Amino acid sequence: RVLVVEDDEDAATTLSTLLVYRGCEVRIAHSVREALDLFQSWNPDVMLCDIGLPDGDGCALLRQVRELMPERLVPAIALSAFAREEDRTRAASVGFELYVTKPFEVEELIDHIRQVAKAG
């Protein structure tokens, strides 16, 4: 089960389609608020989260999830167009297991999802 948090609807749909094709159950949230609402009713195995969101950012979202639901340590992968070292460091400091820059190779992302799902 993969939660995709991505504000770009086309990107979210494309990623969801690829993941469903690979056998994943996928839910999409386009904002921090939608993601938090989904966490109330669904327990994903992995969260793929864009860092830039319209009502906050992925780092703030993960921080909120960890604070509100400390018993649910869902592995999280940051997705971002920002490739600076300080962006990676910030994401790691709030608990993202991996940081993947856009554009990314689908097979590589699938491998990352498998990796963090097994660890979680």
Secondary structure, DSSP 8 states (H G I E B T S, - for coil): -EEEE-S-HHHHHHHHHHHHHTT--EEEESSHHHHHHHHHH---SEEEEESEETTEEHHHHHHHHHHH-TT----EEEEES---HHHHHHHHHHT-SEEEESS--HHHHHHHHHHHHHH-
